[in-house]
Amino acid sequence: ILKVQPVAEAPANGISTCVKGKFGWDFVNSPERLTTPLIRENGRFRPASWDEALQRVAEGLQGIAQNYGGDAIGFIGSSKASNEEAYLTQKIARLIFGTNNVDNSSRYCQNPATEGLFRTVGYGGDAGTIEDLQQTDLIVLVGSNLAENHPVIASHIKQSHKHRGQKLLVVDPRRHEMAERADCYLRIRPGTDLVWASAMAKYMFDHGYADEAFLAQRVNQVDEYRASLAPFTLAFASETCGLSESELIEAAEMIGQAGSACVLWAMGITQHSHGADTSTALSNLLLVTGNYGRPGTGGYPMRGHNNVQGASDFGCLSNLYPGYEKVTDPAVREKWARAWGVSPEALSDQPGADNFKMVQQAGEGKIRAMYITGEETAFADADATSVHAAFSKLEFMVVQDIFMSRTAEFADVVLPGAPSVEKEGTFVNTERRIQHFSPAMKPLGDSRPDWEIFTDLAARLGHPWHYPNPGAIMAEAAGIAEVFAGV
């Protein structure tokens, strides 16, 4: 690799490239890359052929399913893998093993935002486009170091702020670059964003800034919500958030007077103990002011990994099929069963264990095997000691990754996958745009694209799917889940 540059005609990036993608590609040819399958024997790993490794995986998973049932197996998919690979992860779990024990890393960081959006607008993704962020009158940035973590979007906002007169309101305990640029910066007390957002919503109602026509036409339970805001006075918010009432009024007036507004939030909100409630409050503030469903508006949770949105969209969730269709809905289950050529009874109607519960149940002996793809669960979970103890109790463990991670050290079989630069597929970006990527080089050594590994494994488990390329996988998903129709 000599250079990484964007396609100037691409609508999302234009001429901008994230510095991490532009310069952080040295890992591709790292000598530490996994390049051959590994099997543990007598406490040590030895190289193995793909035939031997996949046969060992198939026999190990089948043995657990036969002895304990499919719910004794847990699957953690990767939020860095492609949409097609996320789809196959959940398909193996649900179709072959009859379990909904499947999840991805959004559970750690972004699920609170997804939950907040589902509560308020019915869909767990951004409600607008990057173009809306450029055109809006006001950007409200909460709990996000946007310039460092999402530099392409930050560059668009900087340009609009500088050249279009766009206003910028930043709410964050940390004074970062975007806070320095802000027209109004609130250095809020950590953990009090829920109070601030609720106080802003109350101010909108109390001072005539609520979009009553929008609320009457498109929002339910407005009276109940307005009544619930009674405690969130300016005085209470001032004392709780560590801000003066004049600061709160300045921010509220900016929001109320804006012809259009977008709210962006990230890990400073979602990784808090009440991240879902705060995400709900931020989305409700947009509803109160009518800032949904028209140009220059919407809620934008900023994601962590490159395909957190896509992994969730394509079904790597313990309670939802691809397209956010509930596993508990009989009609949904019948539809997926028909598409996959099995009876509805072959698919579980009970929500499965999420990431946290899978690890917990592994420690309790309820889950006997795990298949983890591209996630550093042994390192990312808060209580590493408990995670390590749980993994040590598993009867069988498979890790599919591009490096020998801390998680892979617990595995019985390690399968070398390939990064995006070595394979084809699609990702979903922050504005829910499905973007295609092509391989720039062949997989290193004997590593393989993850979708090929899943397809080969499925055949050994009695399900020959015969996908010739990722496009065939996308076509299947789009033909079943209505939300992807036309892709």
Summary of the structure (lengths in Angstrom):
residues: 487
radius of gyration: 23.6
end to end distance: 30.6
largest distance: 72.2
contacts: 1723
relative contact order: 0.18
helix: 47%
strand: 14%
